């Protein structure tokens, strides 16, 4: 008997789940309903698209297709009828399910400011969340000379750098005293602000906005200190909120997100939730790697490949993807828990490092600027290995292997279990096996393993490993 799986949402989580289910054996029909009119796309590459470094085809995700997959775009779901086990679309269609998956994502937050209506933003004011948002920003940037970005978090800074790359005089306005306050300490923020200033982005900190006035000629942003800033364009990057409207209306348990257990099930065992809309163990994801991990687990459960599979969150590493900026932040980097602390700052060169260690393990780190040890630090944090006795090697950038040994001058010395792609949890060993199976170019290896299809930050590393394999007659993989 064919199992009917309906996935509401064709974003990064929903599209990945459809692909994972398609790759597993079983008699099932998967229907994917996406409210957006586009093919699935990589949301975290939108800042790179905004900067003009890639085109729209480069953000499209490879979608599962063929027998058993019914993918529909531009089809909003309006109602979940749990008693009838069906969903209803905006055009009145009823689609039955045996198992429903909510992958509805999150929506951009529009701050409650005079002059801003979330349902109808004024001219030249755009939120930055979707591909359509990105298109509107790019269109508004044509012929513009200046831009304001409200919000100094990760996405806001990526948007600001992208606009500056397009030649706009760009100013970031942030309500707290330092940038990316969830990931960075004030010292790191100060160094980052200096780097951004050098790249043409002005920073205004600790000054809340109080109102917006906009028309076809430009935008005025009023500030709490009495000043007003004017520009041709205002980009809102004030965070996101899980889209839980369908779940709430259906009577499912919702706190900040749709509450799920270790198997990603809601309190209705016929309904699951993954990605930005899901709340697991009191936490929201907000990043691609956890969403894709949830998709793998749920595919194992629904397909019967591993009915007892459990989702276990991995340590999160945040990377800032902007030309001229290299930033990695992970764990408890701002000092919420007791532990050994080491810091180094060179604001002139845009370099900052902070390590937090407890029981000889990294519990948090911030690395900003050129630091050759960043890969090693991420591996140590991710795998929970002991840190080397010479802490300075990590702090100052003398790269060590993930076990604290000599520098890894060649991929041959890189452990097989070392994770190259954090988004997809692809190891060096998996890349080697893929190459040996016949994928002899970087693009072919990426297509098979999906390494580099998340944030894209590991593409150079993947290419380097493929080049090394191509040059070697034989490869000994260390463990």
Beta strands, then each sheet from edge to edge (+ up, - down):
strand 1: 3-8
strand 2: 28-34
strand 3: 69-73
strand 4: 77-81
strand 5: 86-89
strand 6: 94-96
strand 7: 99-102
strand 8: 106-108
strand 9: 125-127
strand 10: 146-150
strand 11: 169-173
strand 12: 201-204
strand 13: 209-215
strand 14: 218-223
strand 15: 228-231
strand 16: 234-236
strand 17: 240-242
strand 18: 258-260
strand 19: 271-273
strand 20: 278-280
strand 21: 283-284
strand 22: 317-322
strand 23: 325-331
strand 24: 340-346
strand 25: 351-358
strand 26: 361-368
strand 27: 419-421
strand 28: 426-427
sheet 1: 3+ 2+ 1+ 7+ 19+
sheet 2: 4+ 5- 6+
sheet 3: 8+ 17-
sheet 4: 9+ 16+ 10+ 11+ 12+
sheet 5: 13+ 14- 15+
sheet 6: 18+ 20+ 21-
sheet 7: 22+ 23- 26+ 25- 24+
sheet 8: 27+ 28-
end
